[in-house]
Amino acid sequence: MEYLYERYIKTKKQREWFDKIDALAGGFAKRADRYDQKSEFPFENVEELKEAGYLSLTIPTEFGGEGLSLYEFVLLQERIATGDAATALCLGWHLGCFLELAEERTWDDDIFQMLCEKVVNDRMLVNRAATEPATGSPTRGGMPQTTAFQNGDLWIINGRKTFTSMAPALDYAIVSAQIGTGKKGNFLISMKSEGVSIEETWDTVAMRGTRSDDLIMKDIKVENDALVEQDRGKSELPKAWLLHIPACYIGVAVAARNEAVHFAKTYKPNSLPGPIGEVPEVQRKVGEMELELFHARELLYSVALKWGNDPHDRMQMGPELMAVKHIVTNAAAKVVDLAMRIVGARSLAMSNPLQRHYRDVRAGLHNPPMDDMVISTLAKRALDK
């Protein structure tokens, strides 16, 4: 499996971090079925990543973090996902928050530094909470139904957020809310605040370990400086950090590919003189998996590298970033399907990790941006030129 990664490891620092994560990912894979079947949050995995300093990966070096780039973030996230997809997706949201904030610097410097130092020193976990029952994905532009009203020197916040990944483990949530007619703001809220609770609603067939339960806020009182972001209009950068999503799902595909290749090399039915990997049709399917992975991963890493190397082009990279998500997540689903065709009915056994990979990889189709938005954006760009 080494050749799948060696071509993308370009520096000594990348090698050091990759080796560190590679050593942990094997343990994640051994525990993945247990977390999935019990729908439990992978506390043990996250604790090991905390010990490794992974929570500080995208925090600026000036605040004690590692200051790693989008490219390095994507590389490490893929490897984690090959071990356990739910763990990767959860940490991707946390690290993505800080990569975005580090690049855009839209927060008050003191507040941002405070939060960074809490992560570095106290290993705090952070995620955005933006999705709601009435609005769906925040990428669709709906106004949050969560409300925030000023009362003297305080804000009073009420609402419900769905799909709050890592809900049982979060220390802080960045919560979107209406702050006036047609206006939206984001508040930094401690999960220990009075009025914060978690409702265990997460009951899905995929990514069960993310524990993306509902966040309930009832008359939460926060100081004025908890309002960390307000509407920024159209000047904000494209959300390159969302490449952690395709990185996660292509990691699932690599895991499925590895299972299928191992099976093809070792399964020897008595109807054949050797393993099924010698059968031309099986070889064709293995070759198709390799092509899909090569195409998807080259695109993912080349665009991530461009983001880092060409900062002046970032404002124009929105459609490219969206296209990467579409192409890579759909390719990942195809690879998993091919892997299951190679293994056959055994892949449907609950004891076989392929059935988990099949369920998990489908979740990528419902992470932002959605396929229809990607295609519409690309069409408009072409027709407007």
C-alpha positions in Angstrom: 0.0 0.0 0.0 3.0 2.3 0.4 3.0 3.4 -3.3 -0.5 4.9 -2.7 1.0 7.6 -0.4 4.7 7.9 -1.3 4.1 10.0 -4.3 2.3 12.6 -2.2 4.7 12.9 0.7 7.1 15.7 -0.4 8.8 17.1 2.7 10.4 15.9 5.9 7.7 17.4 8.0 5.0 15.7 5.9 6.9 12.4 6.4 7.1 12.9 10.2 3.4 13.6 10.5 2.3 10.9 8.1 4.3 8.3 9.9 2.8 9.4 13.2 -0.7 9.2 11.8 0.0 6.0 9.9 0.9 4.3 13.2 -2.4 5.3 14.8 -4.7 4.5 11.8 -4.1 0.7 12.1 -5.5 0.8 15.6 -8.5 2.9 14.4 -9.3 0.2 11.8 -9.4 -2.5 14.5 -11.9 -0.5 16.6 -14.0 0.8 13.7 -16.6 -1.9 13.6 -17.2 -1.7 17.3 -17.9 2.0 17.2 -20.0 1.6 14.1 -22.2 -1.3 15.4 -22.7 0.4 18.7 -23.1 3.9 17.2 -20.6 5.2 19.8 -18.3 8.2 19.5 -14.7 7.1 19.0 -13.3 8.7 22.2 -10.3 6.4 22.2 -9.3 7.4 18.7 -9.7 11.1 19.4 -7.7 10.8 22.7 -4.8 9.2 20.8 -5.0 12.0 18.2 -5.0 14.6 21.0 -1.9 13.0 22.5 -0.2 13.2 19.1 -0.9 16.9 18.9 -3.2 16.5 16.0 -5.9 19.0 17.2 -3.3 21.8 16.7 -2.5 20.8 13.1 -4.0 23.8 11.4 -3.6 26.3 14.2 -1.0 29.1 13.3 2.5 28.6 14.6 2.3 32.1 16.2 -0.3 30.7 18.6 1.5 27.4 19.3 0.0 25.3 16.5 1.6 23.3 13.7 0.5 25.7 10.9 0.2 22.9 8.4 -1.2 23.6 4.9 -4.4 22.5 3.2 -2.4 19.9 1.3 -0.9 18.4 4.4 -4.3 18.5 6.1 -5.9 16.6 3.3 -3.1 14.0 3.2 -3.4 13.2 6.9 -7.2 13.2 6.8 -7.2 10.6 4.1 -5.0 8.3 6.0 -7.1 8.6 9.2 -10.2 7.8 7.1 -8.6 4.6 5.8 -8.6 3.5 9.4 -11.9 4.9 10.6 -14.0 7.3 8.5 -16.1 8.7 11.4 -13.0 9.7 13.3 -11.6 11.5 10.2 -14.8 13.3 9.4 -15.1 14.6 13.0 -11.5 15.8 13.2 -11.9 17.3 9.7 -14.6 19.7 10.9 -12.5 20.8 13.9 -9.3 21.3 11.9 -11.2 22.9 9.0 -12.6 25.6 11.3 -9.1 26.7 12.3 -7.7 26.5 8.8 -10.4 28.8 7.6 -10.0 31.2 10.5 -6.2 31.2 10.2 -6.5 32.1 6.5 -9.2 34.7 6.7 -8.5 36.3 10.1 -12.0 37.7 10.4 -12.2 37.3 14.2 -11.0 39.7 16.8 -7.3 38.7 17.2 -7.6 38.3 21.0 -10.6 36.0 20.8 -9.0 33.9 18.0 -5.7 33.6 20.0 -7.7 32.6 23.1 -9.4 29.8 21.3 -6.3 28.6 19.6 -4.4 28.5 22.9 -7.2 26.5 24.5 -6.8 23.9 21.8 -3.1 23.8 22.0 -2.8 23.8 25.8 -6.1 22.1 26.9 -6.9 20.0 23.8 -10.3 21.5 23.3 -12.5 20.3 20.5 -14.4 22.8 18.3 -17.0 22.5 15.6 -19.4 24.8 13.8 -23.2 24.2 14.4 -25.1 25.6 11.5 -27.6 23.0 10.1 -31.2 23.2 11.3 -34.4 21.2 10.6 -36.1 24.0 8.7 -33.1 25.3 6.7 -31.2 22.2 5.8 -27.6 22.6 4.8 -26.2 26.1 5.4 -24.6 26.0 2.0 -28.2 26.5 0.6 -28.3 30.0 2.1 -31.3 29.6 4.4 -31.6 32.0 7.4 -31.1 30.2 10.7 -34.2 29.9 13.0 -31.9 30.0 16.0 -32.3 33.5 17.5 -30.0 35.8 19.4 -31.4 38.9 21.2 -29.4 41.5 23.0 -30.4 42.1 26.7 -28.1 44.8 28.1 -24.5 43.5 27.9 -25.6 39.9 27.1 -27.0 38.0 24.2 -29.8 35.5 24.8 -29.7 32.5 22.4 -32.4 30.0 21.6 -32.5 27.3 19.0 -31.8 23.8 17.8 -29.0 22.6 15.5 -28.9 19.2 13.8 -26.0 17.2 12.5 -23.7 18.5 15.2 -20.8 16.2 14.7 -18.8 15.2 17.8 -21.7 16.4 20.0 -20.7 14.3 23.0 -17.1 15.4 22.9 -17.3 19.1 21.9 -15.9 21.8 24.2 -17.0 24.8 22.0 -19.5 25.3 19.2 -19.6 28.1 16.7 -23.3 28.6 16.4 -25.1 30.5 13.6 -28.1 32.7 14.6 -30.4 35.5 13.5 -29.2 38.7 15.2 -31.8 40.9 13.5 -34.1 41.1 10.5 -32.2 39.5 7.7 -28.9 39.5 9.6 -26.9 36.5 10.7 -24.1 36.1 13.1 -22.0 33.3 14.6 -21.4 32.9 18.4 -18.7 31.1 20.2 -20.5 29.1 22.9 -19.0 26.8 25.5 -20.8 23.5 25.7 -20.7 23.9 29.5 -22.9 27.0 29.3 -26.2 26.8 31.2 -29.0 26.0 28.8 -26.9 23.9 26.5 -27.9 20.2 26.1 -27.5 17.4 23.6 -30.5 15.4 22.3 -29.4 11.9 21.0 -31.1 11.9 17.6 -28.3 10.4 15.5 -29.7 7.1 14.1 -28.3 6.6 10.6 -26.8 3.7 8.7 -23.6 5.7 7.8 -20.9 7.5 9.8 -22.5 6.3 13.0 -19.5 7.1 15.1 -19.7 10.8 14.4 -22.6 11.1 16.9 -24.0 14.1 15.0 -26.7 14.7 17.5 -28.9 17.7 18.0 -27.6 20.7 19.9 -30.3 22.4 22.0 -29.9 25.9 23.3 -32.5 27.4 25.7 -32.0 30.9 27.0 -28.2 30.7 26.8 -26.6 33.9 28.0 -23.3 35.0 26.5 -21.1 38.1 26.6 -21.0 40.6 23.7 -17.6 39.3 22.6 -19.1 35.8 22.0 -20.4 37.3 18.7 -17.3 36.4 16.7 -18.6 36.7 13.1 -21.2 38.7 11.2 -22.3 38.5 7.6 -19.3 39.1 5.5 -21.0 39.4 2.1 -19.4 38.0 -1.0 -15.8 38.9 -0.2 -15.1 35.8 1.7 -12.7 33.2 0.3 -14.0 29.9 -1.2 -14.1 27.2 1.5 -11.1 25.2 0.6 -11.0 23.6 4.0 -14.1 21.5 2.9 -11.6 19.4 0.9 -11.4 17.4 4.1 -14.7 15.9 2.9 -13.5 14.3 -0.3 -10.3 13.3 1.5 -12.3 11.4 4.0 -14.4 9.5 1.4 -11.4 8.6 -0.8 -9.8 7.2 2.3 -12.9 5.0 2.7 -12.4 3.9 -0.9 -8.7 3.1 -0.3 -9.7 0.9 2.6 -12.3 -0.9 0.5 -9.7 -1.3 -2.3 -7.2 -2.8 0.2 -9.8 -5.3 1.4 -10.7 -6.4 -2.2 -7.1 -6.7 -3.3 -6.2 -8.8 -0.3 -9.2 -11.0 -1.0 -8.3 -11.4 -4.7 -4.7 -12.4 -3.8 -5.7 -14.9 -1.1 -9.1 -16.5 -1.9 -8.6 -19.8 -3.7 -11.9 -21.6 -4.6 -11.5 -25.3 -5.5 -12.9 -24.5 -8.9 -9.7 -22.6 -9.8 -6.0 -23.6 -9.9 -5.0 -20.4 -8.0 -6.4 -17.3 -6.3 -9.2 -15.3 -8.0 -6.8 -12.5 -8.7 -5.6 -14.5 -11.6 -9.0 -14.3 -13.3 -9.1 -11.7 -16.1 -12.5 -10.3 -15.0 -11.3 -9.8 -11.4 -8.1 -8.1 -12.7 -10.2 -5.8 -14.8 -12.2 -4.7 -11.8 -9.0 -4.2 -9.8 -7.6 -2.1 -12.6 -10.8 0.0 -12.7 -10.4 0.7 -9.0 -6.8 1.8 -9.5 -7.8 4.1 -12.3 -10.6 5.7 -10.3 -8.3 6.2 -7.3 -5.5 7.6 -9.4 -7.8 10.1 -11.2 -9.6 11.2 -8.0 -6.5 11.5 -5.8 -4.4 13.4 -8.4 -7.2 15.9 -8.7 -7.7 16.3 -5.0 -4.0 16.8 -4.2 -3.2 19.0 -7.2 -6.0 21.4 -6.3 -5.0 21.4 -2.6 -1.4 22.1 -3.7 -2.6 25.0 -6.0 -4.4 26.6 -3.1 -1.2 26.7 -1.1 1.1 27.7 -3.9 -1.0 30.3 -5.7 -2.7 32.4 -3.0 -3.5 35.2 -5.5 -5.8 32.8 -7.4 -7.9 31.7 -4.4 -10.9 33.9 -5.0 -11.4 32.3 -8.4 -11.0 28.7 -7.2 -14.5 28.2 -5.9 -15.8 26.1 -8.9 -12.6 24.0 -8.9 -13.0 23.2 -5.2 -16.6 22.2 -5.7 -15.7 20.1 -8.7 -13.1 18.2 -6.6 -15.8 17.3 -4.1 -18.2 16.0 -6.7 -15.6 14.0 -8.7 -13.8 12.5 -5.7 -16.8 11.5 -3.6 -18.5 9.9 -6.6 -15.3 8.1 -7.6 -15.1 6.8 -4.0 -18.5 5.3 -4.2 -17.6 3.6 -7.4 -14.4 2.1 -6.0 -16.3 0.7 -3.0 -18.9 -0.8 -5.3 -16.2 -2.4 -7.4 -14.5 -3.8 -4.3 -17.8 -5.4 -3.2 -18.3 -7.0 -6.7 -14.8 -8.5 -6.4 -15.5 -10.0 -2.9 -19.0 -11.0 -3.8 -21.7 -11.9 -1.2 -19.2 -12.1 1.6 -18.9 -8.3 1.4 -22.5 -8.1 2.8 -21.6 -9.9 6.0 -21.8 -7.7 9.1 -18.3 -9.1 10.1 -16.9 -7.8 6.8 -15.7 -4.2 6.9 -16.8 -3.7 3.3 -20.4 -3.4 4.3 -19.4 -0.5 6.6 -17.4 1.2 3.9 -20.4 0.9 1.5 -22.6 2.6 4.1 -20.1 5.3 5.0 -19.1 6.2 1.5 -22.7 7.0 0.7 -22.7 9.8 3.3 -20.3 11.8 1.1 -23.0 12.5 -1.4 -24.9 14.4 1.3 -22.0 16.5 2.6 -21.6 20.0 1.0 -21.5 21.0 -1.7 -24.2 18.8 -3.2 -23.9 17.4 -6.7 -26.6 19.6 -8.2 -25.0 22.8 -6.8 -21.6 21.8 -8.3 -23.0 21.1 -11.7 -25.1 24.3 -11.7 -22.1 26.4 -10.7 -19.9 25.0 -13.4 -22.7 25.5 -16.0 -23.2 29.1 -15.0 -19.4 29.8 -15.2 -19.2 28.4 -18.7 -22.3 30.2 -19.9 -21.4 33.5 -18.4 -18.1 33.8 -20.1 
